[in-house]
Amino acid sequence: MAESTESAAELGEAVDSLRGSRCGACGIVAFPVATGCQRCGAQQMVVTDLSRHGVIWGWTVQRFAPKSPPYVPPPGGFTPFAVGYVELPEGVKVQALLECADVEELDAGMSVQLVGTEPVPRFATIDVTSASVDVETVDVETVAEAADAAGQKGTS
């Protein structure tokens, strides 16, 4: 079977959602799933699916190959990649790989969508001019309003 370099989202396949938890006492959202609340210490955590869209909160570019082992270079050699935090409408920030056409174009507040969850979360920038991407654009104000409405700030 040939291995595809396209993401599941590009192939029209379902991408698993990220699972987090919400505190039943104070409402804070955590990622990954937690057994206790980081804010109030309550043990009333409810597992919940998190939003599949968010905005880049902060990022950096890995421009050199990590130490080997454990890193195993791909057959084509090392390629710089972006990692960062994506803020979801629930107010939680998720550390993830960031997929984009050019890492120099990344910017805080840029809209992204979830394209993979294994082995780590992966978000891709949203090309708002592309008709093939059917997504809801989320901006910084939307994320901030959602966090304010919930009366909380996210944790990661």
NURORO-215169 format. One record per residue (C-alpha): x, y, z; residue number from 1; chain; residue in one letter. Coordinates in Angstrom, 1 decimal. Example, Ala and Ser with C-alpha at 12.3 -4.5 7.8 and 13.67 -1.06 7.14 Angstrom:
<sites>
+--------+--------+--------+-----+----+----+
|      u |      v |      w |   i | ch | aa |
+--------+--------+--------+-----+----+----+
|   12.3 |   -4.5 |    7.8 |   1 |  A |  A |
|   13.7 |   -1.1 |    7.1 |   2 |  A |  S |
+--------+--------+--------+-----+----+----+
</sites>
This chain:
<sites>
+--------+--------+--------+-----+----+----+
|      u |      v |      w |   i | ch | aa |
+--------+--------+--------+-----+----+----+
|    0.0 |    0.0 |    0.0 |   1 |  A |  M |
|    1.4 |    3.4 |   -1.0 |   2 |  A |  A |
|    1.9 |    5.9 |    1.8 |   3 |  A |  E |
|    0.2 |    9.2 |    1.2 |   4 |  A |  S |
|    1.7 |   12.6 |    2.2 |   5 |  A |  T |
|   -1.7 |   14.3 |    2.3 |   6 |  A |  E |
|   -3.5 |   14.8 |    5.6 |   7 |  A |  S |
|   -6.7 |   13.1 |    6.4 |   8 |  A |  A |
|   -8.5 |   16.4 |    6.1 |   9 |  A |  A |
|   -7.1 |   16.9 |    2.5 |  10 |  A |  E |
|   -8.3 |   13.5 |    1.6 |  11 |  A |  L |
|  -11.8 |   14.2 |    2.9 |  12 |  A |  G |
|  -11.4 |   11.6 |    5.7 |  13 |  A |  E |
|  -12.6 |   12.1 |    9.2 |  14 |  A |  A |
|  -10.0 |   13.4 |   11.7 |  15 |  A |  V |
|  -10.4 |   12.4 |   15.3 |  16 |  A |  D |
|  -11.3 |   15.2 |   17.6 |  17 |  A |  S |
|   -9.1 |   16.3 |   20.5 |  18 |  A |  L |
|  -10.5 |   15.1 |   23.9 |  19 |  A |  R |
|  -10.3 |   17.4 |   26.9 |  20 |  A |  G |
|  -12.1 |   17.7 |   30.1 |  21 |  A |  S |
|  -14.3 |   20.4 |   31.7 |  22 |  A |  R |
|  -14.5 |   20.9 |   35.5 |  23 |  A |  C |
|  -18.1 |   20.4 |   36.7 |  24 |  A |  G |
|  -17.4 |   22.8 |   39.6 |  25 |  A |  A |
|  -15.7 |   25.8 |   38.0 |  26 |  A |  C |
|  -16.0 |   25.1 |   34.2 |  27 |  A |  G |
|  -12.4 |   25.3 |   33.3 |  28 |  A |  I |
|  -11.3 |   23.3 |   30.3 |  29 |  A |  V |
|   -8.1 |   21.2 |   30.2 |  30 |  A |  A |
|   -6.2 |   19.4 |   27.6 |  31 |  A |  F |
|   -5.4 |   16.6 |   27.6 |  32 |  A |  P |
|   -8.1 |   14.9 |   29.7 |  33 |  A |  V |
|   -7.5 |   15.5 |   33.4 |  34 |  A |  A |
|   -8.7 |   13.7 |   36.5 |  35 |  A |  T |
|   -8.7 |   16.8 |   38.6 |  36 |  A |  G |
|   -9.2 |   20.5 |   38.1 |  37 |  A |  C |
|   -6.0 |   22.6 |   37.8 |  38 |  A |  Q |
|   -7.9 |   25.7 |   39.0 |  39 |  A |  R |
|  -10.1 |   24.6 |   41.9 |  40 |  A |  C |
|   -8.9 |   21.0 |   42.6 |  41 |  A |  G |
|  -12.3 |   19.4 |   42.2 |  42 |  A |  A |
|  -12.5 |   15.9 |   40.9 |  43 |  A |  Q |
|  -15.7 |   16.5 |   38.9 |  44 |  A |  Q |
|  -14.1 |   16.4 |   35.4 |  45 |  A |  M |
|  -16.3 |   15.6 |   32.4 |  46 |  A |  V |
|  -14.6 |   14.3 |   29.2 |  47 |  A |  V |
|  -15.5 |   16.5 |   26.2 |  48 |  A |  T |
|  -14.6 |   16.9 |   22.5 |  49 |  A |  D |
|  -12.8 |   20.1 |   21.9 |  50 |  A |  L |
|  -13.2 |   22.5 |   18.9 |  51 |  A |  S |
|  -11.5 |   21.6 |   15.7 |  52 |  A |  R |
|  -10.6 |   25.2 |   14.9 |  53 |  A |  H |
|   -8.6 |   27.8 |   16.7 |  54 |  A |  G |
|   -6.0 |   30.5 |   16.3 |  55 |  A |  V |
|   -2.2 |   30.4 |   16.6 |  56 |  A |  I |
|   -1.3 |   31.9 |   20.0 |  57 |  A |  W |
|    2.5 |   31.5 |   19.7 |  58 |  A |  G |
|    5.0 |   29.5 |   17.7 |  59 |  A |  W |
|    8.6 |   28.7 |   16.8 |  60 |  A |  T |
|   10.3 |   27.0 |   14.0 |  61 |  A |  V |
|   12.6 |   23.9 |   14.5 |  62 |  A |  Q |
|   15.3 |   24.7 |   12.0 |  63 |  A |  R |
|   17.7 |   21.9 |   12.9 |  64 |  A |  F |
|   17.3 |   18.1 |   13.2 |  65 |  A |  A |
|   16.7 |   17.0 |   16.8 |  66 |  A |  P |
|   19.2 |   14.8 |   18.5 |  67 |  A |  K |
|   19.2 |   11.2 |   17.2 |  68 |  A |  S |
|   18.2 |    8.9 |   18.9 |  69 |  A |  P |
|   15.3 |    9.2 |   19.5 |  70 |  A |  P |
|   14.7 |   11.3 |   16.3 |  71 |  A |  Y |
|   14.8 |    9.3 |   13.1 |  72 |  A |  V |
|   15.3 |   11.5 |   10.0 |  73 |  A |  P |
|   12.8 |   10.8 |    7.2 |  74 |  A |  P |
|   14.1 |    9.3 |    3.9 |  75 |  A |  P |
|   14.2 |   12.8 |    2.3 |  76 |  A |  G |
|   16.2 |   14.3 |    5.1 |  77 |  A |  G |
|   15.2 |   16.9 |    7.7 |  78 |  A |  F |
|   12.9 |   19.7 |    6.8 |  79 |  A |  T |
|   12.3 |   22.7 |    9.2 |  80 |  A |  P |
|    8.8 |   22.5 |   10.9 |  81 |  A |  F |
|    6.7 |   24.8 |   13.1 |  82 |  A |  A |
|    5.4 |   24.0 |   16.6 |  83 |  A |  V |
|    3.3 |   26.2 |   18.7 |  84 |  A |  G |
|    0.2 |   26.8 |   20.8 |  85 |  A |  Y |
|   -3.2 |   26.9 |   19.3 |  86 |  A |  V |
|   -5.9 |   28.6 |   21.4 |  87 |  A |  E |
|   -9.3 |   27.0 |   21.0 |  88 |  A |  L |
|  -12.7 |   28.8 |   21.6 |  89 |  A |  P |
|  -13.0 |   27.0 |   24.9 |  90 |  A |  E |
|  -10.0 |   29.0 |   26.1 |  91 |  A |  G |
|   -7.5 |   26.2 |   26.3 |  92 |  A |  V |
|   -4.2 |   26.3 |   24.5 |  93 |  A |  K |
|   -3.0 |   23.1 |   22.8 |  94 |  A |  V |
|    0.7 |   22.5 |   21.9 |  95 |  A |  Q |
|    0.8 |   21.2 |   18.4 |  96 |  A |  A |
|    2.7 |   20.8 |   15.1 |  97 |  A |  L |
|    1.7 |   23.6 |   12.7 |  98 |  A |  L |
|    1.4 |   22.7 |    9.0 |  99 |  A |  E |
|    1.7 |   25.5 |    6.5 | 100 |  A |  C |
|    3.0 |   26.2 |    3.0 | 101 |  A |  A |
|    5.7 |   28.6 |    4.4 | 102 |  A |  D |
|    6.7 |   28.9 |    8.0 | 103 |  A |  V |
|    7.7 |   32.5 |    7.4 | 104 |  A |  E |
|    4.0 |   33.4 |    6.9 | 105 |  A |  E |
|    2.9 |   32.2 |   10.3 | 106 |  A |  L |
|    1.4 |   34.9 |   12.5 | 107 |  A |  D |
|   -0.3 |   35.1 |   15.9 | 108 |  A |  A |
|   -4.1 |   35.1 |   15.5 | 109 |  A |  G |
|   -3.9 |   33.1 |   12.2 | 110 |  A |  M |
|   -6.8 |   30.7 |   11.9 | 111 |  A |  S |
|   -6.0 |   27.0 |   11.9 | 112 |  A |  V |
|   -7.9 |   23.7 |   11.8 | 113 |  A |  Q |
|   -7.2 |   20.3 |   13.3 | 114 |  A |  L |
|   -5.8 |   17.9 |   10.7 | 115 |  A |  V |
|   -4.5 |   15.1 |   12.9 | 116 |  A |  G |
|   -4.3 |   13.9 |   16.5 | 117 |  A |  T |
|   -1.7 |   11.0 |   16.4 | 118 |  A |  E |
|    1.0 |   10.9 |   17.5 | 119 |  A |  P |
|    0.6 |   14.5 |   18.5 | 120 |  A |  V |
|   -2.0 |   17.2 |   17.6 | 121 |  A |  P |
|   -1.5 |   18.8 |   14.2 | 122 |  A |  R |
|   -3.2 |   21.9 |   13.0 | 123 |  A |  F |
|   -3.0 |   23.4 |    9.5 | 124 |  A |  A |
|   -3.4 |   27.0 |    8.4 | 125 |  A |  T |
|   -6.7 |   27.8 |    6.7 | 126 |  A |  I |
|   -6.6 |   29.1 |    3.2 | 127 |  A |  D |
|   -9.7 |   31.2 |    3.2 | 128 |  A |  V |
|   -9.7 |   31.6 |   -0.6 | 129 |  A |  T |
|   -9.8 |   27.8 |   -1.1 | 130 |  A |  S |
|  -13.2 |   26.4 |   -1.9 | 131 |  A |  A |
|  -12.1 |   22.9 |   -1.0 | 132 |  A |  S |
|  -11.8 |   23.9 |    2.7 | 133 |  A |  V |
|  -15.2 |   24.0 |    4.4 | 134 |  A |  D |
|  -14.4 |   25.6 |    7.8 | 135 |  A |  V |
|  -15.6 |   28.2 |   10.1 | 136 |  A |  E |
|  -13.0 |   31.0 |   10.4 | 137 |  A |  T |
|  -12.2 |   31.8 |   14.0 | 138 |  A |  V |
|  -10.4 |   35.0 |   14.9 | 139 |  A |  D |
|   -8.7 |   36.2 |   18.1 | 140 |  A |  V |
|  -11.8 |   38.2 |   19.2 | 141 |  A |  E |
|  -14.0 |   35.1 |   18.8 | 142 |  A |  T |
|  -11.6 |   33.1 |   21.0 | 143 |  A |  V |
|  -11.4 |   35.9 |   23.6 | 144 |  A |  A |
|  -15.2 |   36.3 |   23.7 | 145 |  A |  E |
|  -15.7 |   32.6 |   24.2 | 146 |  A |  A |
|  -13.2 |   32.5 |   27.1 | 147 |  A |  A |
|  -14.8 |   35.6 |   28.6 | 148 |  A |  D |
|  -18.3 |   34.1 |   28.2 | 149 |  A |  A |
|  -17.1 |   31.1 |   30.1 | 150 |  A |  A |
|  -15.6 |   33.3 |   32.8 | 151 |  A |  G |
|  -12.3 |   31.6 |   32.6 | 152 |  A |  Q |
|   -8.9 |   31.4 |   31.0 | 153 |  A |  K |
|   -7.7 |   28.1 |   29.5 | 154 |  A |  G |
|   -4.9 |   26.0 |   30.7 | 155 |  A |  T |
|   -2.6 |   23.7 |   28.9 | 156 |  A |  S |
+--------+--------+--------+-----+----+----+
</sites>
